[in-house]
Amino acid sequence: MGPRGQHNVRKQYLSRERRHQARTSSRQPWITCRWWRHRRWAAAGGGGGGGKVVDAYKKALATAASAAAYAVLARSMARELLPDELRAAARWGAAFVRARLLGLGERERHVLVIRRQKDTGYNENHLFEAARAYVATRIDPRAMRRLCLARSRVKDPDASGGGGSSWNTILCMEPGGVTTDVFDGVEFKWTSVETENEGKKGKGSGNSGPLESLELSFDAEHADVALDRYVPFVMATAEDMMRRDRALRIFMNEGRSWHGITHHHPATFDTLAMDPARKHSIIADLDRFLKRREYYRRIGKAWKRGYLLYGPPGTGKSSLVAAMANHPRFNIYDLDLSEVRLNSFLQRLLIAMPNKSILLIEDIDCCFDAAASRETADVLEDPDYTSDSDDEGPAPRTALPNKGITLSGLLNFIDGLWSTCGEERIIVFTTNYKDRLDTALLRPGRMDMHVYMGYCCWEAFKTLAWNYFLVNDHPLFGEIQELLSQVEVTPAEVSEMLLRSEDIDFAPRVLAEFLQDKKQRKRKEAERARRETEDKKNVAEESV
């Protein structure tokens, strides 16, 4: 084949390649467009499966809209028909399900704002002071970087003449400070807040500076616990703290009124020299009495407690009264019946006593002579006084000589109608001779607890030795223990011997010698009594 023929063959081959490429390139866009049109057709509802999905979606939207409408209707009807208690229970249940089961969102919180002042005036909010004093006991100084030291003045409401106040230093939170407290398993959060005073600043307005307040926040489901139990608990705790910080006072009656002075008796149950079992029983009885306010109301009895302290002189009856006052921090009202002229005066004195106090009548056996009064009909009586004692039989009319006050007048206050004129009172009678008391005073329900104050035992001596010398053992203690079991000696006599020296080696020796001397005298008295008995017996035999 010549050159011309080869050129024609090459031309034909190239023409076939170009036509193939052209056909391929023109077919690809057509395939792509067809696939895209198929997708749009399927999305638009082409075919049976796509239509079912769209229908299901539309039905779900319609169902949700209907449920929302029914929920709004049900909520409106609940607001009109259901009581508040049932609605609160429903809200609590919904919050429980949301928080505990579904875990959706945070719990609803409520906040109580306790402002320092009730308004822009000078009216103090006593709840604020109580809350601040309580929160101070819950502050951890190691966990808070900023704290404030404050001094507050605690006034004694029983003091006369505007005196009787004391100062107390406490820790306070700075604005923005936060502390938590747990009460009955519920967590409460205290926050110190300081806000600007937006009140009027004109004449007669209060302080125009920043207002201090405390915010108490808690979960909404615990609102009843916060208002009904936690806030009263805070108030009671703060009141108890203030009472313990105040200076105690002892009051004496003069005429128809009380006059008091500061009472600094240092006796406590820790320093009291008496039988430990008897001491612990008194402490437990006092603590049980102080916690039984609702119990006394439920059983219909006056909230009071009576104690009769009896025993030889010098056995610590007055010290026990002081320890009983220092334990709950109650003031003492020492009633001298010889200063009371009439039963009506006695009533006025006893009614004037505040709650949380101790009524003390010492040597009650010397105040009323039962035997003489029962034989004497000439007894002065207050014409305005009537006896309502609930004792069985005729009320005792025991009277003081040349006085118009009677035992029945006193008993009316102990457990009669007048016994309900006060709450949380402790009544204490002391006597050296219990057998001389009128049986009306010993009747059950008047003196609830009879406490015998006996002679010094070994345990009581150990308390005195620790009080005076801070020791629990000494070489002479064994001898002293044996002597105490053989002789009768009062704690006052032992204290007198221990006070003679501060030397731990000298004072026990003095006490041992004193006890030996008492032992010898006791032996001599017993021998003399034996001889006297034998002499009388011999005389009787000779006369026969």
C-alpha positions as CSV (number, residue, x, y, z in Angstrom):
1,M,0.0,0.0,0.0
2,G,1.3,3.3,-0.9
3,P,1.6,6.5,1.3
4,R,-1.8,7.7,0.3
5,G,-3.5,4.5,1.3
6,Q,-1.8,4.5,4.7
7,H,-3.0,8.0,5.3
8,N,-6.6,7.1,4.6
9,V,-6.5,4.1,7.0
10,R,-5.1,6.3,9.9
11,K,-7.8,8.9,9.3
12,Q,-10.6,6.3,9.5
13,Y,-9.1,4.9,12.8
14,L,-9.0,8.3,14.4
15,S,-12.5,9.0,13.3
16,R,-13.8,5.9,15.0
17,E,-12.0,6.8,18.3
18,R,-13.4,10.3,18.3
19,R,-17.0,9.0,17.7
20,H,-16.6,6.5,20.6
21,Q,-15.4,9.2,23.0
22,A,-18.1,11.5,22.0
23,R,-20.8,8.9,22.6
24,T,-19.3,8.0,26.1
25,S,-19.1,11.6,27.3
26,S,-22.6,12.4,26.2
27,R,-24.1,9.2,27.9
28,Q,-22.6,10.0,31.5
29,P,-24.6,13.2,32.2
30,W,-27.8,11.4,31.2
31,I,-27.1,8.6,33.7
32,T,-26.3,11.1,36.5
33,C,-29.5,13.1,35.9
34,R,-31.6,10.0,35.9
35,W,-30.3,8.9,39.3
36,W,-30.9,12.4,40.8
37,R,-34.5,12.5,39.4
38,H,-35.1,9.0,41.0
39,R,-34.0,10.3,44.4
40,R,-36.3,13.4,44.2
41,W,-39.2,11.2,43.1
42,A,-38.7,8.9,46.1
43,A,-38.4,11.8,48.6
44,A,-41.6,13.3,47.1
45,G,-43.6,10.2,48.0
46,G,-43.0,8.1,45.0
47,G,-43.6,4.4,45.9
48,G,-45.5,2.9,48.8
49,G,-42.7,3.0,51.5
50,G,-42.1,6.7,51.4
51,G,-45.8,7.6,51.8
52,K,-46.1,5.5,55.0
53,V,-43.2,7.3,56.6
54,V,-44.8,10.7,55.9
55,D,-48.2,9.6,57.2
56,A,-46.7,8.3,60.4
57,Y,-44.8,11.5,60.9
58,K,-48.0,13.5,60.4
59,K,-49.9,11.3,62.9
60,A,-47.2,11.8,65.5
61,L,-47.4,15.5,65.2
62,A,-51.2,15.5,65.5
63,T,-51.0,13.2,68.6
64,A,-48.4,15.5,70.3
65,A,-50.6,18.5,69.7
66,S,-53.6,16.8,71.1
67,A,-51.7,15.7,74.2
68,A,-50.4,19.2,74.8
69,A,-54.0,20.6,74.5
70,Y,-55.3,18.0,77.0
71,A,-52.4,18.8,79.4
72,V,-53.3,22.5,79.3
73,L,-56.9,21.7,79.9
74,A,-56.1,19.3,82.8
75,R,-53.8,21.9,84.4
76,S,-56.5,24.5,84.2
77,M,-59.1,22.1,85.8
78,A,-56.7,21.1,88.5
79,R,-56.1,24.7,89.5
80,E,-59.9,25.2,89.9
81,L,-60.9,21.9,91.4
82,L,-58.0,20.3,93.3
83,P,-57.1,21.4,96.9
84,D,-53.7,23.0,97.5
85,E,-52.5,20.0,99.4
86,L,-53.2,17.6,96.6
87,R,-51.6,19.9,94.0
88,A,-48.5,20.2,96.2
89,A,-48.3,16.4,96.4
90,A,-48.6,16.2,92.7
91,R,-45.9,18.7,92.2
92,W,-43.7,16.9,94.6
93,G,-44.3,13.6,92.8
94,A,-43.5,15.2,89.4
95,A,-40.3,16.7,90.8
96,F,-39.3,13.3,92.3
97,V,-39.8,11.6,88.9
98,R,-38.0,14.2,87.0
99,A,-35.1,14.4,89.4
100,R,-34.7,10.8,90.4
101,L,-35.9,8.7,87.5
102,L,-35.5,10.8,84.4
103,G,-32.6,13.1,85.6
104,L,-34.0,16.0,83.7
105,G,-32.7,19.4,84.7
106,E,-31.9,20.7,88.2
107,R,-34.2,20.6,91.2
108,E,-36.4,23.6,92.0
109,R,-35.0,25.7,94.8
110,H,-36.8,27.9,97.3
111,V,-35.2,30.8,99.1
112,L,-36.1,32.4,102.4
113,V,-34.8,35.9,102.9
114,I,-34.1,37.0,106.5
115,R,-33.4,40.7,106.7
116,R,-31.7,42.5,109.5
117,Q,-34.5,45.0,109.6
118,K,-38.2,44.5,109.0
119,D,-38.4,47.6,107.0
120,T,-36.4,50.8,106.4
121,G,-37.0,51.9,110.0
122,Y,-35.4,50.8,113.2
123,N,-37.5,47.7,113.8
124,E,-35.0,44.9,114.4
125,N,-35.7,41.4,113.1
126,H,-35.0,39.1,116.0
127,L,-34.9,36.1,113.7
128,F,-31.9,37.6,111.9
129,E,-29.9,37.8,115.1
130,A,-30.9,34.2,116.0
131,A,-30.0,32.9,112.5
132,R,-26.7,34.7,112.6
133,A,-25.8,33.3,116.0
134,Y,-26.8,29.8,114.8
135,V,-24.9,30.1,111.5
136,A,-21.8,31.1,113.4
137,T,-21.7,27.6,114.9
138,R,-21.8,26.0,111.5
139,I,-19.0,28.1,109.9
140,D,-15.7,26.2,109.2
141,P,-12.9,28.9,109.4
142,R,-10.6,26.7,107.5
143,A,-12.9,26.5,104.5
144,M,-13.8,30.2,104.2
145,R,-11.2,32.8,103.1
146,R,-13.1,35.8,104.4
147,L,-14.8,36.0,107.8
148,C,-16.0,38.8,110.0
149,L,-15.7,39.0,113.8
150,A,-18.6,40.7,115.6
151,R,-19.6,41.4,119.2
152,S,-23.2,41.4,120.2
153,R,-24.8,42.5,123.4
154,V,-27.1,40.0,125.1
155,K,-29.6,41.6,127.4
156,D,-31.0,39.9,130.4
157,P,-34.8,40.3,130.3
158,D,-35.1,39.5,134.0
159,A,-32.7,42.2,135.1
160,S,-34.1,45.3,136.7
161,G,-33.0,48.8,136.0
162,G,-31.9,48.1,132.4
163,G,-28.8,46.3,133.5
164,G,-27.8,42.7,133.4
165,S,-26.4,42.5,129.9
166,S,-23.3,40.7,128.6
167,W,-21.1,40.8,125.5
168,N,-20.7,37.9,123.1
169,T,-18.1,37.5,120.3
170,I,-19.1,35.5,117.3
171,L,-17.9,34.7,113.8
172,C,-19.9,36.1,110.8
173,M,-19.9,35.5,107.1
174,E,-18.9,38.3,104.8
175,P,-21.3,39.3,102.0
176,G,-21.2,36.5,99.5
177,G,-20.1,33.9,102.0
178,V,-21.9,30.5,101.8
179,T,-22.1,27.6,104.3
180,T,-24.2,24.5,104.4
181,D,-26.1,22.7,107.2
182,V,-27.8,19.3,107.3
183,F,-31.0,18.9,109.4
184,D,-32.9,15.5,109.4
185,G,-31.1,14.5,106.2
186,V,-32.1,17.7,104.4
187,E,-29.3,20.1,103.1
188,F,-29.8,23.8,103.7
189,K,-27.6,26.5,102.3
190,W,-27.0,29.8,104.1
191,T,-25.8,32.8,102.1
192,S,-24.8,36.2,103.4
193,V,-26.2,39.0,101.2
194,E,-25.8,42.8,101.2
195,T,-28.2,44.9,99.2
196,E,-28.5,48.6,98.8
197,N,-31.3,50.4,100.8
198,E,-33.8,51.7,98.3
199,G,-36.1,53.1,100.9
200,K,-36.8,56.7,101.5
201,K,-34.0,58.7,102.8
202,G,-36.1,61.6,104.1
203,K,-36.7,62.7,107.6
204,G,-37.7,59.9,109.9
205,S,-36.4,57.2,107.6
206,G,-34.1,54.4,108.8
207,N,-30.5,53.6,108.0
208,S,-29.7,54.5,104.4
209,G,-26.7,52.3,104.2
210,P,-26.5,48.8,102.8
211,L,-28.9,46.2,104.2
212,E,-27.6,43.0,105.5
213,S,-29.6,39.8,105.1
214,L,-29.3,36.0,105.2
215,E,-30.7,33.8,102.5
216,L,-31.8,30.2,103.3
217,S,-32.1,28.1,100.2
218,F,-33.4,24.5,100.0
219,D,-35.1,22.1,97.6
220,A,-38.7,23.0,97.0
221,E,-39.9,19.5,98.1
222,H,-38.5,20.3,101.6
223,A,-40.4,23.5,102.1
224,D,-42.5,22.1,105.0
225,V,-39.4,20.8,106.8
226,A,-37.8,24.2,106.5
227,L,-40.8,26.2,107.8
228,D,-42.3,23.9,110.3
229,R,-39.2,22.3,111.8
230,Y,-35.9,23.8,110.7
231,V,-36.6,27.5,111.4
232,P,-38.1,26.7,114.9
233,F,-35.0,24.6,115.6
234,V,-32.7,27.5,114.6
235,M,-34.6,29.8,116.9
236,A,-34.6,27.4,119.8
237,T,-30.9,26.7,119.4
238,A,-30.0,30.4,119.3
239,E,-32.2,31.1,122.3
240,D,-30.4,28.3,124.2
241,M,-27.0,29.7,123.2
242,M,-27.9,33.1,124.4
243,R,-29.3,31.8,127.7
244,R,-26.0,29.8,128.3
245,D,-23.9,32.9,127.6
246,R,-25.8,35.2,129.9
247,A,-24.9,35.8,133.6
248,L,-27.2,33.9,135.9
249,R,-29.1,35.8,138.6
250,I,-30.5,34.9,142.0
251,F,-33.7,36.7,143.1
252,M,-35.0,37.2,146.6
253,N,-38.5,38.3,147.6
254,E,-39.0,41.6,149.4
255,G,-42.7,42.3,150.0
256,R,-44.6,41.6,146.8
257,S,-41.7,41.9,144.3
258,W,-38.4,40.2,143.4
259,H,-35.0,41.8,143.6
260,G,-32.0,40.0,142.0
261,I,-28.3,40.0,141.9
262,T,-25.8,38.3,139.7
263,H,-25.2,34.7,140.6
264,H,-21.7,33.4,140.2
265,H,-21.9,30.1,142.0
266,P,-19.3,27.8,140.1
267,A,-20.9,24.5,141.2
268,T,-21.5,22.1,138.3
269,F,-22.4,18.4,138.2
270,D,-18.7,17.7,137.3
271,T,-17.5,19.3,140.5
272,L,-20.4,18.0,142.7
273,A,-19.3,15.6,145.4
274,M,-22.0,13.0,145.6
275,D,-22.8,9.4,144.7
276,P,-22.2,9.1,140.9
277,A,-25.3,6.9,140.2
278,R,-27.5,9.4,142.0
279,K,-25.9,12.3,140.2
280,H,-26.4,10.7,136.8
281,S,-30.0,10.0,137.6
282,I,-30.6,13.7,138.3
283,I,-28.9,14.8,135.1
284,A,-30.9,12.4,133.1
285,D,-34.2,13.5,134.7
286,L,-33.4,17.1,134.1
287,D,-32.5,16.5,130.4
288,R,-35.6,14.4,129.9
289,F,-37.8,17.1,131.5
290,L,-36.4,19.9,129.3
291,K,-37.2,18.0,126.1
292,R,-40.7,17.1,127.0
293,R,-42.7,20.2,126.2
294,E,-45.0,18.5,123.6
295,Y,-45.3,15.5,125.9
296,Y,-46.6,17.5,128.8
297,R,-49.1,19.2,126.6
298,R,-50.3,15.9,125.2
299,I,-50.9,14.4,128.6
300,G,-52.5,17.5,129.9
301,K,-50.1,18.4,132.7
302,A,-48.3,21.6,133.6
303,W,-44.7,21.6,132.3
304,K,-42.9,21.7,135.7
305,R,-40.7,19.4,137.8
306,G,-40.4,19.1,141.5
307,Y,-37.3,17.9,143.5
308,L,-37.1,17.3,147.3
309,L,-33.5,17.4,148.6
310,Y,-33.2,16.0,152.1
311,G,-30.3,14.9,154.3
312,P,-28.1,16.0,157.1
313,P,-26.6,19.5,157.1
314,G,-23.5,20.0,155.1
315,T,-24.2,17.2,152.5
316,G,-24.3,19.6,149.5
317,K,-28.0,20.5,149.0
318,S,-27.3,24.1,148.2
319,S,-24.4,23.1,145.8
320,L,-26.8,20.7,144.1
321,V,-29.3,23.5,143.5
322,A,-26.5,25.7,142.0
323,A,-25.5,22.8,139.7
324,M,-29.1,22.3,138.7
325,A,-29.3,26.0,137.8
326,N,-26.0,26.0,135.9
327,H,-26.9,22.9,133.9
328,P,-29.9,24.5,131.9
329,R,-28.8,28.1,132.8
330,F,-31.9,28.9,134.7
331,N,-32.2,31.8,137.2
332,I,-33.0,31.0,140.8
333,Y,-35.9,32.5,142.7
334,D,-35.2,32.0,146.4
335,L,-38.5,32.3,148.2
336,D,-38.4,33.3,151.8
337,L,-41.9,32.5,153.2
338,S,-41.3,34.5,156.3
339,E,-41.5,37.7,154.2
340,V,-44.8,36.7,152.7
341,R,-47.8,38.1,154.7
342,L,-50.8,36.7,152.7
343,N,-51.6,34.0,150.2
344,S,-52.5,36.7,147.7
345,F,-48.9,38.1,148.0
346,L,-47.6,34.6,147.4
347,Q,-49.7,34.3,144.3
348,R,-48.4,37.6,142.9
349,L,-44.8,36.5,143.6
350,L,-45.1,33.2,141.9
351,I,-47.0,34.6,138.9
352,A,-44.2,37.2,138.4
353,M,-41.7,34.4,137.9
354,P,-40.7,34.0,134.3
355,N,-40.5,30.7,132.5
356,K,-37.3,28.7,132.5
357,S,-36.5,29.4,136.1
358,I,-36.0,27.6,139.4
359,L,-38.2,28.2,142.5
360,L,-36.2,27.4,145.7
361,I,-37.7,27.1,149.2
362,E,-35.0,26.1,151.7
363,D,-35.7,24.4,155.0
364,I,-39.3,23.8,154.1
365,D,-39.7,21.9,157.4
366,C,-39.1,25.1,159.3
367,C,-41.6,27.1,157.3
368,F,-44.8,25.2,158.3
369,D,-45.4,23.6,161.7
370,A,-47.9,21.0,160.7
371,A,-48.6,19.7,164.2
372,A,-49.2,23.1,165.7
373,S,-51.4,24.2,162.8
374,R,-53.7,21.2,163.1
375,E,-54.4,22.0,166.7
376,T,-54.7,25.7,166.1
377,A,-57.9,27.1,164.6
378,D,-56.9,30.7,164.8
379,V,-55.3,31.1,161.4
380,L,-55.2,34.3,159.5
381,E,-56.6,34.0,156.0
382,D,-56.6,36.4,153.1
383,P,-60.4,37.1,152.5
384,D,-59.7,37.3,148.7
385,Y,-58.0,33.9,148.5
386,T,-59.8,30.7,147.6
387,S,-58.1,27.3,147.6
388,D,-58.4,25.0,144.6
389,S,-56.0,22.3,145.5
390,D,-56.7,19.0,143.8
391,D,-55.5,17.0,146.8
392,E,-57.9,14.3,148.0
393,G,-59.7,15.3,151.2
394,P,-59.5,18.6,153.0
395,A,-56.6,20.8,151.9
396,P,-53.9,21.2,154.6
397,R,-54.3,24.6,156.3
398,T,-50.8,24.7,157.8
399,A,-49.8,28.3,158.5
400,L,-46.8,30.2,159.6
401,P,-47.0,31.7,163.1
402,N,-48.8,35.1,163.0
403,K,-48.9,34.9,159.2
404,G,-51.8,34.6,156.8
405,I,-49.9,32.3,154.4
406,T,-51.0,28.6,154.4
407,L,-49.5,25.4,153.0
408,S,-52.6,25.0,150.8
409,G,-51.7,28.3,149.1
410,L,-48.3,27.0,148.2
411,L,-49.7,23.6,147.1
412,N,-52.1,25.4,144.7
413,F,-49.1,26.7,142.8
414,I,-47.3,23.3,142.9
415,D,-50.1,21.2,141.3
416,G,-53.3,23.2,141.5
417,L,-54.9,25.5,139.0
418,W,-52.2,28.1,139.6
419,S,-49.5,25.6,138.5
420,T,-50.3,26.4,134.8
421,C,-49.4,30.1,135.0
422,G,-45.9,29.3,133.8
423,E,-43.9,26.7,131.8
424,E,-40.6,24.9,132.1
425,R,-40.2,25.6,135.8
426,I,-38.3,23.6,138.3
427,I,-39.4,23.6,142.0
428,V,-36.9,22.6,144.6
429,F,-37.5,22.1,148.3
430,T,-34.7,21.4,150.8
431,T,-35.0,20.0,154.3
432,N,-32.7,18.4,156.9
433,Y,-35.6,16.3,158.3
434,K,-37.9,14.7,155.8
435,D,-39.9,13.1,158.6
436,R,-41.1,16.5,159.8
437,L,-42.7,17.4,156.5
438,D,-46.5,17.5,156.1
439,T,-47.7,14.4,154.2
440,A,-49.4,16.7,151.7
441,L,-46.0,17.8,150.4
442,L,-44.9,14.2,150.0
443,R,-47.9,13.1,147.9
444,P,-47.0,11.7,144.5
445,G,-47.2,14.4,141.8
446,R,-46.0,17.2,143.9
447,M,-42.3,16.4,144.5
448,D,-41.6,14.2,141.5
449,M,-38.1,13.2,142.6
450,H,-36.8,12.7,146.2
451,V,-33.0,13.0,146.4
452,Y,-31.2,11.9,149.5
453,M,-28.0,13.8,150.1
454,G,-26.0,11.5,152.3
455,Y,-22.5,11.5,153.9
456,C,-19.3,11.6,151.9
457,C,-18.6,8.3,150.2
458,W,-15.4,7.1,148.4
459,E,-16.5,8.3,145.0
460,A,-17.5,11.7,146.4
461,F,-14.1,12.0,148.0
462,K,-12.4,11.2,144.7
463,T,-14.3,14.1,143.1
464,L,-13.2,16.5,145.8
465,A,-9.5,15.3,145.5
466,W,-9.6,16.0,141.8
467,N,-11.2,19.4,142.4
468,Y,-8.6,20.5,144.9
469,F,-5.4,18.8,143.8
470,L,-6.1,17.4,140.3
471,V,-5.0,13.9,141.3
472,N,-6.7,10.5,141.2
473,D,-4.3,8.6,143.4
474,H,-2.2,9.0,146.5
475,P,-0.5,6.7,149.0
476,L,-2.9,7.8,151.8
477,F,-6.0,7.2,149.6
478,G,-6.3,3.6,150.6
479,E,-6.4,4.5,154.3
480,I,-8.9,7.3,153.7
481,Q,-11.2,4.9,151.8
482,E,-11.3,2.5,154.7
483,L,-12.0,5.3,157.2
484,L,-14.8,6.7,155.1
485,S,-16.5,3.4,155.2
486,Q,-16.4,3.3,159.0
487,V,-17.4,6.9,160.0
488,E,-20.0,9.4,158.9
489,V,-18.5,12.6,157.6
490,T,-20.2,15.2,155.4
491,P,-18.6,16.5,152.2
492,A,-18.5,19.9,153.8
493,E,-16.2,18.6,156.6
494,V,-13.9,16.8,154.1
495,S,-13.7,20.0,152.0
496,E,-12.7,22.0,155.1
497,M,-9.8,19.6,155.8
498,L,-8.6,19.7,152.2
499,L,-8.8,23.5,152.2
500,R,-6.2,23.8,155.0
501,S,-3.3,23.3,152.6
502,E,-2.5,23.2,148.9
503,D,0.2,20.6,149.5
504,I,-1.0,17.2,148.2
505,D,1.1,15.4,150.8
506,F,0.0,17.4,153.8
507,A,-3.8,17.8,153.1
508,P,-4.5,14.0,152.9
509,R,-2.6,13.5,156.1
510,V,-4.7,16.1,157.9
511,L,-7.9,14.5,156.6
512,A,-6.7,11.0,157.7
513,E,-6.0,12.3,161.2
514,F,-9.4,13.9,161.3
515,L,-11.1,10.7,160.3
516,Q,-9.1,8.7,162.8
517,D,-10.2,11.1,165.5
518,K,-13.9,10.7,164.4
519,K,-13.5,7.0,164.5
520,Q,-12.2,7.0,168.0
521,R,-14.9,9.3,169.2
522,K,-17.5,7.1,167.6
523,R,-16.0,4.1,169.4
524,K,-16.0,5.9,172.8
525,E,-19.6,7.0,172.2
526,A,-20.7,3.5,171.4
527,E,-18.9,2.2,174.5
528,R,-20.5,4.8,176.7
529,A,-23.9,4.0,175.2
530,R,-23.3,0.3,175.9
531,R,-22.4,1.0,179.5
532,E,-25.4,3.2,180.0
533,T,-27.6,0.5,178.6
534,E,-26.0,-2.1,180.9
535,D,-26.4,0.2,183.9
536,K,-30.1,0.7,183.2
537,K,-30.5,-3.0,182.8
538,N,-28.7,-3.7,186.1
539,V,-30.8,-1.1,187.9
540,A,-34.0,-2.6,186.5
541,E,-32.9,-6.1,187.7
542,E,-32.0,-4.8,191.2
543,S,-35.4,-3.1,191.5
544,V,-37.1,-6.3,190.7
